[in-house]
Amino acid sequence: NDPKKLNTISAKPRRKGKPFILRATRDIAPGEQIFISYNRCNRCWFDPDYTDCTSWSHYGTSEIFDVFGFVEDFPQTWSLPMILEDDDDEDEDWDRLTFCLDREDDGTLWVTFGDNYSEDYEDEVPNEEEYEFLSRTLARLHDIGNTIKTNETIKEEMPSYEWEMIWRYEEA
């Protein structure tokens, strides 16, 4: 999903029996790694060239980990469901806090809120409740991570690849 690395685009057939197509988007040198994207036109690509992308996927970083078992490189798209508390209503209200993470060559992380769908950026700026939710969620995940890291039984029983992927996901 990194536009600097991505050198192919794929087209999944709409009907059974039709061919899957994989095309190079630029010249690929002999021996060069071929990169495909599991989320095609990444929602983090805030670039006018991609506004007409017709192959958007709704997979983000957590969905790719859940379905395919790996953590994608940067940029990453995160979409966290939030239950909003509303004293006026018995039904629970919910929203999604969507943001993109990218890492500069020097290791600096930057975050962009929103999913590149809204025409008004102000619609995507998190409010105080969303910031509080994100803060609580990160603290909870940090506590869970610390508990699991120190549990030798889990580490011994879990396949090493799964153990490594869990910590790669946790670091993301």
C-alpha positions in Angstrom: 0.0 0.0 0.0 3.0 2.3 0.1 2.8 4.3 -3.1 6.6 4.5 -3.2 6.9 0.7 -3.3 3.8 -0.4 -5.1 4.6 -1.5 -8.6 1.4 -3.4 -9.6 -2.3 -3.2 -9.6 -4.7 -6.1 -9.6 -8.2 -6.6 -10.9 -10.3 -9.4 -9.3 -12.8 -10.8 -11.7 -16.5 -10.0 -11.0 -17.6 -13.4 -12.3 -16.4 -16.9 -11.6 -14.2 -18.4 -14.4 -12.8 -15.0 -15.5 -9.1 -14.3 -15.2 -7.4 -12.5 -12.3 -5.3 -9.7 -13.8 -2.1 -8.4 -12.3 -0.4 -5.5 -14.2 2.8 -3.6 -13.6 2.3 0.1 -13.0 5.9 0.8 -14.0 8.9 -1.0 -15.4 10.1 -3.7 -12.9 13.8 -4.5 -13.0 14.8 -8.2 -13.2 15.1 -9.5 -9.6 13.1 -6.6 -8.2 10.4 -7.5 -5.6 6.9 -7.3 -6.9 4.6 -5.5 -4.5 0.8 -5.9 -4.4 -1.6 -4.1 -2.2 -4.2 -5.8 -0.1 -6.1 -2.6 0.3 -5.6 -1.3 -3.3 -6.2 2.5 -3.3 -5.1 3.2 0.3 -7.3 5.6 2.2 -4.2 7.3 3.4 -3.2 8.5 0.0 -4.3 12.1 0.3 -3.3 12.8 -3.3 -5.6 14.3 -6.0 -4.4 11.5 -8.4 -6.3 8.9 -6.4 -9.6 10.7 -5.9 -11.2 8.8 -8.8 -9.9 5.4 -7.6 -12.6 2.8 -8.2 -11.0 -0.1 -6.4 -11.2 1.2 -2.8 -11.0 -1.5 -0.2 -12.4 -1.1 3.2 -9.6 -3.2 4.7 -7.5 -1.3 7.2 -4.4 -2.4 9.1 -6.4 -4.4 11.7 -8.6 -6.1 9.1 -5.6 -7.1 7.0 -4.0 -8.6 10.2 -7.2 -10.4 11.1 -7.8 -11.8 7.6 -4.3 -12.4 6.2 -2.2 -12.6 9.4 0.4 -9.9 8.8 0.9 -6.2 9.6 1.2 -4.1 6.5 4.0 -1.5 6.1 3.3 2.2 6.4 1.1 4.0 5.6 -1.5 2.3 7.8 -5.2 2.9 8.0 -6.9 2.4 11.4 -10.6 2.6 12.0 -11.7 2.1 15.5 -15.4 1.6 16.4 -16.5 3.7 19.3 -19.5 3.4 21.5 -20.7 6.8 22.4 -22.5 7.3 25.7 -25.7 9.3 25.4 -27.7 9.8 28.6 -30.7 11.0 26.5 -31.1 7.8 24.6 -31.4 4.2 25.7 -29.9 3.0 22.4 -26.1 3.0 22.1 -24.8 5.4 19.5 -21.6 4.6 17.8 -19.0 6.2 15.5 -15.7 5.4 13.9 -12.5 7.1 14.6 -10.5 6.7 11.4 -6.9 7.8 11.0 -3.8 7.1 8.9 -0.3 6.6 10.2 2.8 7.1 8.2 6.5 7.0 9.0 9.1 9.3 7.6 12.5 8.0 6.6 13.9 9.3 9.9 11.4 7.3 11.9 9.0 10.2 12.7 5.4 9.1 12.8 2.6 11.4 11.6 -1.1 11.0 11.8 -3.9 12.2 9.6 -7.4 11.9 10.8 -10.2 11.0 8.5 -10.5 8.6 5.6 -10.1 10.8 2.5 -13.9 10.5 1.8 -15.1 13.7 3.4 -15.0 16.9 1.4 -14.7 19.0 4.5 -11.6 18.2 6.6 -13.3 19.7 9.7 -15.8 16.8 9.6 -12.8 14.4 10.3 -11.1 16.3 13.1 -11.6 14.3 16.3 -13.6 15.8 19.0 -12.8 15.6 22.8 -14.8 12.4 23.3 -12.9 10.7 20.4 -9.6 11.8 21.9 -10.6 10.5 25.3 -11.7 7.2 23.7 -8.4 6.9 21.8 -6.4 7.6 25.0 -8.4 5.0 27.0 -8.0 2.4 24.2 -4.2 2.9 23.9 -3.8 2.7 27.7 -5.9 -0.5 27.8 -3.9 -2.1 25.0 -0.6 -1.1 26.6 -1.8 -2.8 29.9 -2.8 -6.0 28.0 0.5 -6.0 26.2 2.5 -5.8 29.4 0.4 -8.6 30.9 0.9 -10.9 27.9 4.6 -10.2 27.4 5.3 -11.4 30.9 3.2 -14.6 30.6 5.8 -17.3 29.8 3.1 -20.0 29.4 1.5 -18.2 26.5 4.9 -17.5 24.9 5.9 -21.2 25.1 2.6 -22.5 23.8 2.1 -20.0 20.9 3.8 -20.6 17.6 6.8 -18.2 17.2 5.3 -16.6 14.0 2.1 -15.8 15.8 4.1 -14.4 18.8 6.2 -12.2 16.5 3.1 -11.0 14.6 1.3 -10.1 17.8 4.1 -7.8 18.8 4.5 -6.3 15.4 0.8 -5.5 15.5 1.1 -4.1 19.0 4.0 -1.9 17.9 1.9 -0.6 15.0 
